[in-house]
Structures are given as structure tokens and as C-alpha cells.
Amino acid sequence: MKKLVIIILSVFLLVISGCWDQRELIERAFALGAAIDQHEDQLELTVQFYRPKPEEGGGGDGGDPVSFGIYAQTISEGARNLVNHIGRRANWSHMQVIVIGEETARTRPLSELLGFFYREQEPRSTTHILIGQGKGSDYLNFDPLFEDSSGRQLREIQRFSREVTGHSRETTIHDLSLQLKSELGTAIVPYVTKSANKITTAPIIGVAIVKDDRMVSDLSGKETQSLLILREQFDRANWKLPCKEGNNGGRFDNIEVFLTSSNISPRVNGNQVTVDAAFQFEVTLRELVCETVLETSEDANEFARYIEEQLEINLMNTIEKLQKEKIDASELGNKIYRDNPELWKSVKDNWDELFATAQFNFSISVDIDGSGTVEYRPFP
């Protein structure tokens, strides 16, 4: 009996060891990135595929990715019809990014454009989403500087833009879904632009704001830094600090700002919203090119107060832009909902107007790190 059980198990293991869908690798085309653009009354779906080297059984003249575009009424139709042109079944499990052209994002609902990628089995919820200046397909056709494909390059630019400069953030299709399904229905998505430099790159500096399922505005990199602070999603960033004596020929001191703690407390009294926001920062000095003198601890304390003032100015400039457009991208409404659902229920229908007139009170504290120098001064 024991021998019979062993034989049955061995046969079972042999049966299940094959590919689950019985498709060979040479029958698949692995997508690395996708772009979506409006083309007259149709959609243009551009897909960047991995192209294997000849010795890998894929044919072709090398291992460089290749892009192919197809027109269709829907993304699902275009994705299915790709096989008629490329001779392989598209596989979406290794896709890095989806780029939507700005005009398309402003005129078509994102949930409609991305529905295929949410419902199809293969695409991962960790696929990154971007909105691109001009056509989305342009961002699959530039030569990456370091990565093996422009799709992967875009993903890495997005990650480091958040981690190092704070000029943007990472947004996956899962994260986008959560933002759009929130009480506010507002989301921010990395905004990629075309570089005019000799070496063509695709800088991600700033975010696109999505409201009611469409792109409605965008923020610069500097404004995005302030927005991420207000959303309590800020880690660190390089910051250009205007000279105290004036612009001084377009020069700035360069500092690195770390957010160490934050507390945002909104209050609603009738038709007035008041927000008390307390932030603590640690600042590292990088370059002091203005006439900044830091020879004593008193000098450093005075400089810290100046940084606090400039941080508050930047925060208020971003808030005023959002209030003018009546877009709560700061997620203040979502915070009220989490803290007091009943209160949110009473103000939700009129929230755009309430946010537009909200009063913000800031308490900002900055501690300066000497960056390893003696008394903040590296040279005599």
C-alpha cells in the first residue's frame, strides 16, 4: 500500500511540474511598458516589448526592447489584437510603467483607460503609473541612460525623484485606485516631461492632480515638495533657499530638509475650517553660496528661523494655488473623514468651497545639523 501511494504521488508531481497554461516562452511577448493616447475617435495603445536575443530563441537582431502601437476603440480590444501583428501573445506580468498622455488624461476617465490593467490577470498592482507631457508613447522611445529599457528607467527616475529631491512621488495603479476611491476622489500622479538637453531624458519633476477621474492641474517640483509635507508623505529633499539679502544674481543656498515629525489638526466651525499644522525639520547644510555667515550658534539659530519662514512661505504658496483651483490635493478632507466620519458627512457636499477659504496656522521648527563641520564653518 505504501509503495502504491509513492507511485501515485510521483505521477502527480510529474503532471503538475509543467507550465500552468501550457504556453512555451517562444509564444509570448513580455511587455515592459505601455502608453495610452487619444487618436481622433480611437485610442492608441503603445506597448514596449522585451526582444530576446537570437540564442534565446526569439529571433531579431539583438536584445534591445521594441515598441509597437495599435489603434482600437478600447484598450482591451487593442491588447487582444496585438497578436495579429506581432505573432505572439502579449504577457503583462513584467510591465514596469503605464504612461498616459496629458491630453488624454484631461479628456478621458482614467478608470476607463486603465480598466483592462485592473481586471486582467497578469498585470501587477505594483505597476507604476505616470502622466506625460504631450504623447505618452514618446516616453517609451527614448534611449535609457543606465537601465535596459525606457520603461524601467522611468520607474527608477520616479523612485529616486521621491527619495532624493522630493520633487515627485511613486504612484502604482493600486495606489491610484485607493486615492480615487477615497472620500475626496482626488489623486496625485508623477508628471513626466520632455527634456530639451542634448542627451534626451524624461525628467519627473512635479505631479499631475487628478480629480473626478481626470487630470485637472499640475504642480511644479517645488510645489510638490510642499504638498507632500501637507500630506505627511514627505521624507527628505534638497531645497533651494533664497538669499536673505535678495536674489543676488539668481543664487541660492542649498540645504537638505528632513521631516522628523508632523501633526495636522483641522477644525470645522460652521462654514469656517481652521487647520493647525506643526512640523519639525532637521536641516543639513549643503552649499552656502549667498553671503551667509555661520560662525556662532547664534548665527545658526538665526539662520534656522529664516529657514522656518521660507518653509512657511512655500507651504502657503502651494495652499493658495490649491485653494484658488478648489482642489484639496492635501487630503485634508480624507483626514476629517478618518477622524470624524459624522462631521465629514455634514461638510462633504460643500467641501470644495470650505477648503477654498480654510485658514492655516503653522508652527514650524528647524534644527540645523552642522554636517560634520566645526561651528558650521568648513573654511577659515
Secondary structure, DSSP 8 states (H G I E B T S, - for coil): -HHHHHHHHHHHHHHHTS-TT---GGGEEEEEEEEEEEETTEEEEEEEE----GGGT--SSSS--EEEEEEESSHHHHHHHTHHHHSSEEE-TT--EEEEEHHHHHHS-HHHHHHHHHHSSSS-TT-EEEEESS-GGGGGSS--SSSSSHHHHHHHHHHHIIIII-S----BHHHHHHHHTSSS-EEEEEEE----SSS----EEEEEEEETTEEEEEE-HHHHHHHHHHTT---EEEEEEE-TT--TTT-EEEEEEEEEEEEEEEEEETTEEEEEEEEEEEEEEEE--SS----SHHHHHHHHHHHHHHHHHHHHHHHHHHHHHT--TT-HHHHHHHH-HHHHHHHGGGHHHHHHT-EEEEEEEEEEE-TT-GGG-S--
